[in-house]
Amino acid sequence: MNDTTTSHRETAVLGGGCFWCLDAVFRDLDGVASVESGYAGGGGSDPTYEDVCSGRTGHAEVVKVVFDPAKLSFRDLLTVFFTIHDPTTPNRQGNDVGTQYRSVIFAQTPEQRAAAQQVMKSLADEKLFGKPIVTELAGAEPFYPAEGYHQDYFERNGGQPYCMFVVAPKLAKFRKAFAGRLRQKT
C-alpha cells in the first residue's frame, strides 16, 4: 500500500464498530496509503485488545488511515465511513456491543472537525438513516496500534466465520457503491 507519488499525506482516525471491517474497506480505497488498526479515546496508555474489549478503558476500536488528499478528500473518506457502518446506534454495530464499538471521528485538525460537522449536518438534513446520527466528534487522541494479528485481519482470515458473515458483506457493499474509487490491484 505504499504510494510514493506525493509527499503530502493526511491522517484520519475513525471508529465504526469492529476495526476489522473498517480496515478491509479502507485498504481497497484509492488514495489510501496505509491503514492501521488500533485503539483511541480512552484512559491509560498501551491498551491491549483484552483491555479494550473489557469496556473498562473507554478506548474505541479505530483505524488510522493515511491518505493522499490530492486523490481522496477527507470528505470523501467520511462518505465511505458513513456508508459502511450504522452511525445511529450508540456503542453498537450489529451484535458487537460496548463503548469500544462506538461510532467516532477523532478529528486531527480544525479543518477535519469542520468537514466532519458539515458532512454529519448534511446527512442529518437528508434524513438518510431514519434516526439521528450519534457519531461522536472528538479531537485528536493518542493512537495505540493494535496487536499484529489484528492488522489486515480480513485478508489473512477471510474464511473465519466473523469475516464471512460480518466483514465480507460490508466490503461487498463498499465495492458496489464505490466501484469507481477502488484501488487498482497490481
PyMOL commands that place a pseudoatom at each C-alpha (Angstrom):
pseudoatom trace, name=CA, resn=MET, resi=1, chain=A, elem=C, hetatm=0, pos=[0.000, 0.000, 0.000]
pseudoatom trace, name=CA, resn=ASN, resi=2, chain=A, elem=C, hetatm=0, pos=[2.936, 2.323, -0.342]
pseudoatom trace, name=CA, resn=ASP, resi=3, chain=A, elem=C, hetatm=0, pos=[2.211, 5.180, -2.679]
pseudoatom trace, name=CA, resn=THR, resi=4, chain=A, elem=C, hetatm=0, pos=[5.209, 7.417, -3.211]
pseudoatom trace, name=CA, resn=THR, resi=5, chain=A, elem=C, hetatm=0, pos=[3.760, 9.704, -5.866]
pseudoatom trace, name=CA, resn=THR, resi=6, chain=A, elem=C, hetatm=0, pos=[3.308, 12.568, -3.427]
pseudoatom trace, name=CA, resn=SER, resi=7, chain=A, elem=C, hetatm=0, pos=[4.910, 13.562, -0.170]
pseudoatom trace, name=CA, resn=HIS, resi=8, chain=A, elem=C, hetatm=0, pos=[1.798, 15.231, 1.300]
pseudoatom trace, name=CA, resn=ARG, resi=9, chain=A, elem=C, hetatm=0, pos=[-0.335, 12.951, 3.424]
pseudoatom trace, name=CA, resn=GLU, resi=10, chain=A, elem=C, hetatm=0, pos=[-3.144, 13.410, 5.901]
pseudoatom trace, name=CA, resn=THR, resi=11, chain=A, elem=C, hetatm=0, pos=[-4.195, 11.110, 8.700]
pseudoatom trace, name=CA, resn=ALA, resi=12, chain=A, elem=C, hetatm=0, pos=[-7.730, 10.233, 9.763]
pseudoatom trace, name=CA, resn=VAL, resi=13, chain=A, elem=C, hetatm=0, pos=[-8.660, 8.228, 12.846]
pseudoatom trace, name=CA, resn=LEU, resi=14, chain=A, elem=C, hetatm=0, pos=[-12.123, 6.672, 12.675]
pseudoatom trace, name=CA, resn=GLY, resi=15, chain=A, elem=C, hetatm=0, pos=[-14.117, 4.192, 14.725]
pseudoatom trace, name=CA, resn=GLY, resi=16, chain=A, elem=C, hetatm=0, pos=[-17.220, 2.480, 13.429]
pseudoatom trace, name=CA, resn=GLY, resi=17, chain=A, elem=C, hetatm=0, pos=[-17.551, -0.864, 15.157]
pseudoatom trace, name=CA, resn=CYS, resi=18, chain=A, elem=C, hetatm=0, pos=[-15.062, -3.666, 14.788]
pseudoatom trace, name=CA, resn=PHE, resi=19, chain=A, elem=C, hetatm=0, pos=[-11.848, -2.356, 13.260]
pseudoatom trace, name=CA, resn=TRP, resi=20, chain=A, elem=C, hetatm=0, pos=[-11.525, -5.420, 11.013]
pseudoatom trace, name=CA, resn=CYS, resi=21, chain=A, elem=C, hetatm=0, pos=[-14.396, -4.100, 8.850]
pseudoatom trace, name=CA, resn=LEU, resi=22, chain=A, elem=C, hetatm=0, pos=[-13.012, -0.582, 8.506]
pseudoatom trace, name=CA, resn=ASP, resi=23, chain=A, elem=C, hetatm=0, pos=[-9.512, -1.918, 7.829]
pseudoatom trace, name=CA, resn=ALA, resi=24, chain=A, elem=C, hetatm=0, pos=[-10.696, -4.163, 4.983]
pseudoatom trace, name=CA, resn=VAL, resi=25, chain=A, elem=C, hetatm=0, pos=[-12.705, -1.397, 3.305]
pseudoatom trace, name=CA, resn=PHE, resi=26, chain=A, elem=C, hetatm=0, pos=[-10.163, 1.404, 3.534]
pseudoatom trace, name=CA, resn=ARG, resi=27, chain=A, elem=C, hetatm=0, pos=[-7.362, -0.838, 2.213]
pseudoatom trace, name=CA, resn=ASP, resi=28, chain=A, elem=C, hetatm=0, pos=[-9.375, -1.099, -1.033]
pseudoatom trace, name=CA, resn=LEU, resi=29, chain=A, elem=C, hetatm=0, pos=[-9.949, 2.655, -1.409]
pseudoatom trace, name=CA, resn=ASP, resi=30, chain=A, elem=C, hetatm=0, pos=[-7.870, 4.517, -3.988]
pseudoatom trace, name=CA, resn=GLY, resi=31, chain=A, elem=C, hetatm=0, pos=[-5.862, 7.310, -2.401]
pseudoatom trace, name=CA, resn=VAL, resi=32, chain=A, elem=C, hetatm=0, pos=[-5.256, 5.437, 0.855]
pseudoatom trace, name=CA, resn=ALA, resi=33, chain=A, elem=C, hetatm=0, pos=[-1.553, 4.952, 1.542]
pseudoatom trace, name=CA, resn=SER, resi=34, chain=A, elem=C, hetatm=0, pos=[-1.875, 2.852, 4.713]
pseudoatom trace, name=CA, resn=VAL, resi=35, chain=A, elem=C, hetatm=0, pos=[-4.350, 1.546, 7.263]
pseudoatom trace, name=CA, resn=GLU, resi=36, chain=A, elem=C, hetatm=0, pos=[-3.545, 0.502, 10.812]
pseudoatom trace, name=CA, resn=SER, resi=37, chain=A, elem=C, hetatm=0, pos=[-5.985, -0.935, 13.335]
pseudoatom trace, name=CA, resn=GLY, resi=38, chain=A, elem=C, hetatm=0, pos=[-5.720, 0.341, 16.877]
pseudoatom trace, name=CA, resn=TYR, resi=39, chain=A, elem=C, hetatm=0, pos=[-7.327, 1.998, 19.861]
pseudoatom trace, name=CA, resn=ALA, resi=40, chain=A, elem=C, hetatm=0, pos=[-8.065, 5.633, 20.763]
pseudoatom trace, name=CA, resn=GLY, resi=41, chain=A, elem=C, hetatm=0, pos=[-10.179, 7.741, 23.050]
pseudoatom trace, name=CA, resn=GLY, resi=42, chain=A, elem=C, hetatm=0, pos=[-9.792, 6.028, 26.377]
pseudoatom trace, name=CA, resn=GLY, resi=43, chain=A, elem=C, hetatm=0, pos=[-7.881, 6.184, 29.617]
pseudoatom trace, name=CA, resn=GLY, resi=44, chain=A, elem=C, hetatm=0, pos=[-4.449, 4.753, 30.204]
pseudoatom trace, name=CA, resn=SER, resi=45, chain=A, elem=C, hetatm=0, pos=[-1.708, 4.028, 27.724]
pseudoatom trace, name=CA, resn=ASP, resi=46, chain=A, elem=C, hetatm=0, pos=[-0.815, 0.997, 25.635]
pseudoatom trace, name=CA, resn=PRO, resi=47, chain=A, elem=C, hetatm=0, pos=[-4.141, -0.833, 25.996]
pseudoatom trace, name=CA, resn=THR, resi=48, chain=A, elem=C, hetatm=0, pos=[-4.394, -4.422, 24.827]
pseudoatom trace, name=CA, resn=TYR, resi=49, chain=A, elem=C, hetatm=0, pos=[-7.267, -5.956, 22.907]
pseudoatom trace, name=CA, resn=GLU, resi=50, chain=A, elem=C, hetatm=0, pos=[-8.405, -7.673, 26.095]
pseudoatom trace, name=CA, resn=ASP, resi=51, chain=A, elem=C, hetatm=0, pos=[-8.299, -4.339, 27.986]
pseudoatom trace, name=CA, resn=VAL, resi=52, chain=A, elem=C, hetatm=0, pos=[-10.372, -2.605, 25.333]
pseudoatom trace, name=CA, resn=CYS, resi=53, chain=A, elem=C, hetatm=0, pos=[-12.876, -5.476, 24.983]
pseudoatom trace, name=CA, resn=SER, resi=54, chain=A, elem=C, hetatm=0, pos=[-13.488, -5.371, 28.729]
pseudoatom trace, name=CA, resn=GLY, resi=55, chain=A, elem=C, hetatm=0, pos=[-15.007, -1.904, 28.232]
pseudoatom trace, name=CA, resn=ARG, resi=56, chain=A, elem=C, hetatm=0, pos=[-13.122, -0.577, 31.248]
pseudoatom trace, name=CA, resn=THR, resi=57, chain=A, elem=C, hetatm=0, pos=[-10.578, 1.583, 29.375]
pseudoatom trace, name=CA, resn=GLY, resi=58, chain=A, elem=C, hetatm=0, pos=[-13.051, 3.621, 27.310]
pseudoatom trace, name=CA, resn=HIS, resi=59, chain=A, elem=C, hetatm=0, pos=[-10.990, 3.164, 24.137]
pseudoatom trace, name=CA, resn=ALA, resi=60, chain=A, elem=C, hetatm=0, pos=[-12.711, 2.636, 20.802]
pseudoatom trace, name=CA, resn=GLU, resi=61, chain=A, elem=C, hetatm=0, pos=[-11.550, 0.212, 18.155]
pseudoatom trace, name=CA, resn=VAL, resi=62, chain=A, elem=C, hetatm=0, pos=[-10.353, 2.527, 15.381]
pseudoatom trace, name=CA, resn=VAL, resi=63, chain=A, elem=C, hetatm=0, pos=[-8.353, 2.635, 12.204]
pseudoatom trace, name=CA, resn=LYS, resi=64, chain=A, elem=C, hetatm=0, pos=[-5.674, 5.159, 11.407]
pseudoatom trace, name=CA, resn=VAL, resi=65, chain=A, elem=C, hetatm=0, pos=[-5.921, 5.917, 7.706]
pseudoatom trace, name=CA, resn=VAL, resi=66, chain=A, elem=C, hetatm=0, pos=[-3.084, 7.748, 5.970]
pseudoatom trace, name=CA, resn=PHE, resi=67, chain=A, elem=C, hetatm=0, pos=[-4.310, 9.154, 2.671]
pseudoatom trace, name=CA, resn=ASP, resi=68, chain=A, elem=C, hetatm=0, pos=[-3.316, 11.400, -0.207]
pseudoatom trace, name=CA, resn=PRO, resi=69, chain=A, elem=C, hetatm=0, pos=[-5.682, 14.398, -0.216]
pseudoatom trace, name=CA, resn=ALA, resi=70, chain=A, elem=C, hetatm=0, pos=[-4.852, 15.027, -3.885]
pseudoatom trace, name=CA, resn=LYS, resi=71, chain=A, elem=C, hetatm=0, pos=[-6.604, 11.720, -4.689]
pseudoatom trace, name=CA, resn=LEU, resi=72, chain=A, elem=C, hetatm=0, pos=[-9.056, 11.382, -1.807]
pseudoatom trace, name=CA, resn=SER, resi=73, chain=A, elem=C, hetatm=0, pos=[-10.526, 14.197, 0.238]
pseudoatom trace, name=CA, resn=PHE, resi=74, chain=A, elem=C, hetatm=0, pos=[-11.342, 13.834, 3.913]
pseudoatom trace, name=CA, resn=ARG, resi=75, chain=A, elem=C, hetatm=0, pos=[-14.995, 14.406, 2.993]
pseudoatom trace, name=CA, resn=ASP, resi=76, chain=A, elem=C, hetatm=0, pos=[-14.846, 11.503, 0.516]
pseudoatom trace, name=CA, resn=LEU, resi=77, chain=A, elem=C, hetatm=0, pos=[-13.267, 9.346, 3.209]
pseudoatom trace, name=CA, resn=LEU, resi=78, chain=A, elem=C, hetatm=0, pos=[-16.166, 10.246, 5.519]
pseudoatom trace, name=CA, resn=THR, resi=79, chain=A, elem=C, hetatm=0, pos=[-18.688, 9.417, 2.802]
pseudoatom trace, name=CA, resn=VAL, resi=80, chain=A, elem=C, hetatm=0, pos=[-17.280, 5.891, 2.705]
pseudoatom trace, name=CA, resn=PHE, resi=81, chain=A, elem=C, hetatm=0, pos=[-17.150, 5.769, 6.512]
pseudoatom trace, name=CA, resn=PHE, resi=82, chain=A, elem=C, hetatm=0, pos=[-20.833, 6.663, 6.874]
pseudoatom trace, name=CA, resn=THR, resi=83, chain=A, elem=C, hetatm=0, pos=[-21.796, 4.167, 4.165]
pseudoatom trace, name=CA, resn=ILE, resi=84, chain=A, elem=C, hetatm=0, pos=[-20.145, 1.153, 5.789]
pseudoatom trace, name=CA, resn=HIS, resi=85, chain=A, elem=C, hetatm=0, pos=[-21.433, 1.395, 9.352]
pseudoatom trace, name=CA, resn=ASP, resi=86, chain=A, elem=C, hetatm=0, pos=[-24.561, 2.425, 11.241]
pseudoatom trace, name=CA, resn=PRO, resi=87, chain=A, elem=C, hetatm=0, pos=[-23.938, 5.853, 12.791]
pseudoatom trace, name=CA, resn=THR, resi=88, chain=A, elem=C, hetatm=0, pos=[-27.312, 5.803, 14.590]
pseudoatom trace, name=CA, resn=THR, resi=89, chain=A, elem=C, hetatm=0, pos=[-26.648, 3.135, 17.214]
pseudoatom trace, name=CA, resn=PRO, resi=90, chain=A, elem=C, hetatm=0, pos=[-24.739, 4.267, 20.293]
pseudoatom trace, name=CA, resn=ASN, resi=91, chain=A, elem=C, hetatm=0, pos=[-21.998, 1.877, 21.399]
pseudoatom trace, name=CA, resn=ARG, resi=92, chain=A, elem=C, hetatm=0, pos=[-23.080, -0.825, 18.978]
pseudoatom trace, name=CA, resn=GLN, resi=93, chain=A, elem=C, hetatm=0, pos=[-22.563, -2.214, 15.491]
pseudoatom trace, name=CA, resn=GLY, resi=94, chain=A, elem=C, hetatm=0, pos=[-24.728, -5.266, 14.826]
pseudoatom trace, name=CA, resn=ASN, resi=95, chain=A, elem=C, hetatm=0, pos=[-24.024, -7.854, 17.522]
pseudoatom trace, name=CA, resn=ASP, resi=96, chain=A, elem=C, hetatm=0, pos=[-20.899, -6.010, 18.704]
pseudoatom trace, name=CA, resn=VAL, resi=97, chain=A, elem=C, hetatm=0, pos=[-21.942, -4.059, 21.799]
pseudoatom trace, name=CA, resn=GLY, resi=98, chain=A, elem=C, hetatm=0, pos=[-19.884, -1.783, 24.042]
pseudoatom trace, name=CA, resn=THR, resi=99, chain=A, elem=C, hetatm=0, pos=[-18.202, 1.610, 24.066]
pseudoatom trace, name=CA, resn=GLN, resi=100, chain=A, elem=C, hetatm=0, pos=[-15.306, 0.121, 22.097]
pseudoatom trace, name=CA, resn=TYR, resi=101, chain=A, elem=C, hetatm=0, pos=[-17.650, -0.206, 19.096]
pseudoatom trace, name=CA, resn=ARG, resi=102, chain=A, elem=C, hetatm=0, pos=[-18.947, 3.365, 19.119]
pseudoatom trace, name=CA, resn=SER, resi=103, chain=A, elem=C, hetatm=0, pos=[-19.104, 5.499, 16.009]
pseudoatom trace, name=CA, resn=VAL, resi=104, chain=A, elem=C, hetatm=0, pos=[-16.441, 8.182, 16.407]
pseudoatom trace, name=CA, resn=ILE, resi=105, chain=A, elem=C, hetatm=0, pos=[-14.332, 10.578, 14.370]
pseudoatom trace, name=CA, resn=PHE, resi=106, chain=A, elem=C, hetatm=0, pos=[-11.126, 11.749, 16.023]
pseudoatom trace, name=CA, resn=ALA, resi=107, chain=A, elem=C, hetatm=0, pos=[-10.569, 14.977, 14.074]
pseudoatom trace, name=CA, resn=GLN, resi=108, chain=A, elem=C, hetatm=0, pos=[-6.840, 15.512, 13.674]
pseudoatom trace, name=CA, resn=THR, resi=109, chain=A, elem=C, hetatm=0, pos=[-7.122, 19.150, 12.615]
pseudoatom trace, name=CA, resn=PRO, resi=110, chain=A, elem=C, hetatm=0, pos=[-9.633, 22.010, 12.871]
pseudoatom trace, name=CA, resn=GLU, resi=111, chain=A, elem=C, hetatm=0, pos=[-10.275, 21.531, 9.141]
pseudoatom trace, name=CA, resn=GLN, resi=112, chain=A, elem=C, hetatm=0, pos=[-11.207, 17.875, 9.694]
pseudoatom trace, name=CA, resn=ARG, resi=113, chain=A, elem=C, hetatm=0, pos=[-13.526, 18.865, 12.546]
pseudoatom trace, name=CA, resn=ALA, resi=114, chain=A, elem=C, hetatm=0, pos=[-15.272, 21.440, 10.331]
pseudoatom trace, name=CA, resn=ALA, resi=115, chain=A, elem=C, hetatm=0, pos=[-15.577, 18.975, 7.443]
pseudoatom trace, name=CA, resn=ALA, resi=116, chain=A, elem=C, hetatm=0, pos=[-16.976, 16.276, 9.750]
pseudoatom trace, name=CA, resn=GLN, resi=117, chain=A, elem=C, hetatm=0, pos=[-19.522, 18.718, 11.192]
pseudoatom trace, name=CA, resn=GLN, resi=118, chain=A, elem=C, hetatm=0, pos=[-20.626, 19.687, 7.686]
pseudoatom trace, name=CA, resn=VAL, resi=119, chain=A, elem=C, hetatm=0, pos=[-20.881, 16.075, 6.491]
pseudoatom trace, name=CA, resn=MET, resi=120, chain=A, elem=C, hetatm=0, pos=[-22.849, 14.996, 9.561]
pseudoatom trace, name=CA, resn=LYS, resi=121, chain=A, elem=C, hetatm=0, pos=[-25.193, 18.000, 9.252]
pseudoatom trace, name=CA, resn=SER, resi=122, chain=A, elem=C, hetatm=0, pos=[-25.769, 17.227, 5.586]
pseudoatom trace, name=CA, resn=LEU, resi=123, chain=A, elem=C, hetatm=0, pos=[-26.529, 13.573, 6.345]
pseudoatom trace, name=CA, resn=ALA, resi=124, chain=A, elem=C, hetatm=0, pos=[-28.877, 14.575, 9.169]
pseudoatom trace, name=CA, resn=ASP, resi=125, chain=A, elem=C, hetatm=0, pos=[-30.652, 17.096, 6.914]
pseudoatom trace, name=CA, resn=GLU, resi=126, chain=A, elem=C, hetatm=0, pos=[-31.093, 14.414, 4.238]
pseudoatom trace, name=CA, resn=LYS, resi=127, chain=A, elem=C, hetatm=0, pos=[-32.552, 12.003, 6.837]
pseudoatom trace, name=CA, resn=LEU, resi=128, chain=A, elem=C, hetatm=0, pos=[-30.788, 9.108, 5.106]
pseudoatom trace, name=CA, resn=PHE, resi=129, chain=A, elem=C, hetatm=0, pos=[-30.700, 6.932, 8.193]
pseudoatom trace, name=CA, resn=GLY, resi=130, chain=A, elem=C, hetatm=0, pos=[-34.202, 7.431, 9.567]
pseudoatom trace, name=CA, resn=LYS, resi=131, chain=A, elem=C, hetatm=0, pos=[-32.754, 8.001, 13.046]
pseudoatom trace, name=CA, resn=PRO, resi=132, chain=A, elem=C, hetatm=0, pos=[-30.439, 10.659, 14.497]
pseudoatom trace, name=CA, resn=ILE, resi=133, chain=A, elem=C, hetatm=0, pos=[-26.709, 10.290, 13.898]
pseudoatom trace, name=CA, resn=VAL, resi=134, chain=A, elem=C, hetatm=0, pos=[-24.933, 9.623, 17.205]
pseudoatom trace, name=CA, resn=THR, resi=135, chain=A, elem=C, hetatm=0, pos=[-21.380, 9.626, 15.854]
pseudoatom trace, name=CA, resn=GLU, resi=136, chain=A, elem=C, hetatm=0, pos=[-19.067, 11.228, 18.389]
pseudoatom trace, name=CA, resn=LEU, resi=137, chain=A, elem=C, hetatm=0, pos=[-16.871, 14.016, 17.044]
pseudoatom trace, name=CA, resn=ALA, resi=138, chain=A, elem=C, hetatm=0, pos=[-13.770, 14.200, 19.207]
pseudoatom trace, name=CA, resn=GLY, resi=139, chain=A, elem=C, hetatm=0, pos=[-10.411, 15.877, 18.977]
pseudoatom trace, name=CA, resn=ALA, resi=140, chain=A, elem=C, hetatm=0, pos=[-7.143, 14.109, 18.301]
pseudoatom trace, name=CA, resn=GLU, resi=141, chain=A, elem=C, hetatm=0, pos=[-6.316, 11.480, 20.922]
pseudoatom trace, name=CA, resn=PRO, resi=142, chain=A, elem=C, hetatm=0, pos=[-3.316, 9.215, 21.317]
pseudoatom trace, name=CA, resn=PHE, resi=143, chain=A, elem=C, hetatm=0, pos=[-3.477, 6.285, 18.896]
pseudoatom trace, name=CA, resn=TYR, resi=144, chain=A, elem=C, hetatm=0, pos=[-2.273, 2.896, 20.102]
pseudoatom trace, name=CA, resn=PRO, resi=145, chain=A, elem=C, hetatm=0, pos=[-1.628, 0.278, 17.406]
pseudoatom trace, name=CA, resn=ALA, resi=146, chain=A, elem=C, hetatm=0, pos=[-3.489, -2.979, 17.881]
pseudoatom trace, name=CA, resn=GLU, resi=147, chain=A, elem=C, hetatm=0, pos=[-1.632, -6.231, 18.162]
pseudoatom trace, name=CA, resn=GLY, resi=148, chain=A, elem=C, hetatm=0, pos=[-0.077, -7.558, 14.960]
pseudoatom trace, name=CA, resn=TYR, resi=149, chain=A, elem=C, hetatm=0, pos=[-2.678, -10.265, 14.436]
pseudoatom trace, name=CA, resn=HIS, resi=150, chain=A, elem=C, hetatm=0, pos=[-5.368, -7.555, 14.043]
pseudoatom trace, name=CA, resn=GLN, resi=151, chain=A, elem=C, hetatm=0, pos=[-3.587, -5.840, 11.138]
pseudoatom trace, name=CA, resn=ASP, resi=152, chain=A, elem=C, hetatm=0, pos=[-5.056, -6.641, 7.694]
pseudoatom trace, name=CA, resn=TYR, resi=153, chain=A, elem=C, hetatm=0, pos=[-7.177, -9.223, 9.501]
pseudoatom trace, name=CA, resn=PHE, resi=154, chain=A, elem=C, hetatm=0, pos=[-9.695, -9.894, 6.731]
pseudoatom trace, name=CA, resn=GLU, resi=155, chain=A, elem=C, hetatm=0, pos=[-7.028, -10.554, 4.109]
pseudoatom trace, name=CA, resn=ARG, resi=156, chain=A, elem=C, hetatm=0, pos=[-5.418, -13.166, 6.328]
pseudoatom trace, name=CA, resn=ASN, resi=157, chain=A, elem=C, hetatm=0, pos=[-8.604, -14.629, 7.888]
pseudoatom trace, name=CA, resn=GLY, resi=158, chain=A, elem=C, hetatm=0, pos=[-11.344, -14.245, 5.270]
pseudoatom trace, name=CA, resn=GLY, resi=159, chain=A, elem=C, hetatm=0, pos=[-12.639, -17.775, 5.889]
pseudoatom trace, name=CA, resn=GLN, resi=160, chain=A, elem=C, hetatm=0, pos=[-13.194, -17.141, 9.599]
pseudoatom trace, name=CA, resn=PRO, resi=161, chain=A, elem=C, hetatm=0, pos=[-16.968, -17.030, 10.378]
pseudoatom trace, name=CA, resn=TYR, resi=162, chain=A, elem=C, hetatm=0, pos=[-16.973, -13.401, 11.634]
pseudoatom trace, name=CA, resn=CYS, resi=163, chain=A, elem=C, hetatm=0, pos=[-15.194, -12.332, 8.459]
pseudoatom trace, name=CA, resn=MET, resi=164, chain=A, elem=C, hetatm=0, pos=[-17.576, -14.276, 6.229]
pseudoatom trace, name=CA, resn=PHE, resi=165, chain=A, elem=C, hetatm=0, pos=[-20.766, -13.042, 7.888]
pseudoatom trace, name=CA, resn=VAL, resi=166, chain=A, elem=C, hetatm=0, pos=[-19.858, -9.503, 9.005]
pseudoatom trace, name=CA, resn=VAL, resi=167, chain=A, elem=C, hetatm=0, pos=[-16.756, -8.162, 7.220]
pseudoatom trace, name=CA, resn=ALA, resi=168, chain=A, elem=C, hetatm=0, pos=[-17.363, -9.647, 3.747]
pseudoatom trace, name=CA, resn=PRO, resi=169, chain=A, elem=C, hetatm=0, pos=[-20.879, -8.164, 3.327]
pseudoatom trace, name=CA, resn=LYS, resi=170, chain=A, elem=C, hetatm=0, pos=[-19.634, -4.692, 4.335]
pseudoatom trace, name=CA, resn=LEU, resi=171, chain=A, elem=C, hetatm=0, pos=[-16.728, -4.995, 1.922]
pseudoatom trace, name=CA, resn=ALA, resi=172, chain=A, elem=C, hetatm=0, pos=[-19.081, -6.117, -0.865]
pseudoatom trace, name=CA, resn=LYS, resi=173, chain=A, elem=C, hetatm=0, pos=[-21.434, -3.193, -0.150]
pseudoatom trace, name=CA, resn=PHE, resi=174, chain=A, elem=C, hetatm=0, pos=[-18.491, -0.790, -0.298]
pseudoatom trace, name=CA, resn=ARG, resi=175, chain=A, elem=C, hetatm=0, pos=[-17.125, -2.270, -3.532]
pseudoatom trace, name=CA, resn=LYS, resi=176, chain=A, elem=C, hetatm=0, pos=[-20.523, -1.996, -5.211]
pseudoatom trace, name=CA, resn=ALA, resi=177, chain=A, elem=C, hetatm=0, pos=[-21.244, 1.547, -4.011]
pseudoatom trace, name=CA, resn=PHE, resi=178, chain=A, elem=C, hetatm=0, pos=[-17.743, 2.866, -4.737]
pseudoatom trace, name=CA, resn=ALA, resi=179, chain=A, elem=C, hetatm=0, pos=[-16.649, 0.793, -7.731]
pseudoatom trace, name=CA, resn=GLY, resi=180, chain=A, elem=C, hetatm=0, pos=[-15.054, 3.851, -9.359]
pseudoatom trace, name=CA, resn=ARG, resi=181, chain=A, elem=C, hetatm=0, pos=[-12.994, 4.595, -6.233]
pseudoatom trace, name=CA, resn=LEU, resi=182, chain=A, elem=C, hetatm=0, pos=[-11.349, 1.182, -5.794]
pseudoatom trace, name=CA, resn=ARG, resi=183, chain=A, elem=C, hetatm=0, pos=[-7.584, 0.830, -5.648]
pseudoatom trace, name=CA, resn=GLN, resi=184, chain=A, elem=C, hetatm=0, pos=[-6.210, -0.755, -8.786]
pseudoatom trace, name=CA, resn=LYS, resi=185, chain=A, elem=C, hetatm=0, pos=[-4.677, -4.125, -7.985]
pseudoatom trace, name=CA, resn=THR, resi=186, chain=A, elem=C, hetatm=0, pos=[-1.150, -4.585, -9.306]
for i in range(1, 186): cmd.bond("trace and resi %d" % i, "trace and resi %d" % (i + 1))
show_as sticks, trace
zoom trace
